[in-house]
Amino acid sequence: MEEDVLALVISVEKEIQVRLGAERGLAREWVEEVKREAENDFVREESLLRDSWARAAAQARAEAEARARVIVAKAEGTADLILNLDDDILRSMVMRRLGMILKE
């Protein structure tokens, strides 16, 4: 009877080892699948972030160019006004400023 019990214990132990091996294999496969999915998610998110950054950079560049055009247009307008000033008006303005500078 002891031999039967021992044989049964050994048989159960072998079955447990086989099941553990199978479960380890399933666990490895599951871990690899999760790893692949995580890598795919990472690549997808990285691509989305790159696209988002590129759009934001293009928008910022366009806004900066628009602001620069406004500044340049104002500067050109001011330059035109100064260039087209009558000599008498310009002389008068310089004399007033010169007086203020010399007082200091």
Secondary structure, 3 states (H helix, E strand, C coil): CHHHHHHHHHHHHHHHHHHHHHHHHHHHHHHHHHHHHHHHHHHHHHHHHHHHHHHHHHHHHHHHHHHHHHHHHHHHHHHHHHHCCCHHHHHHHHHHHHHHHHHC
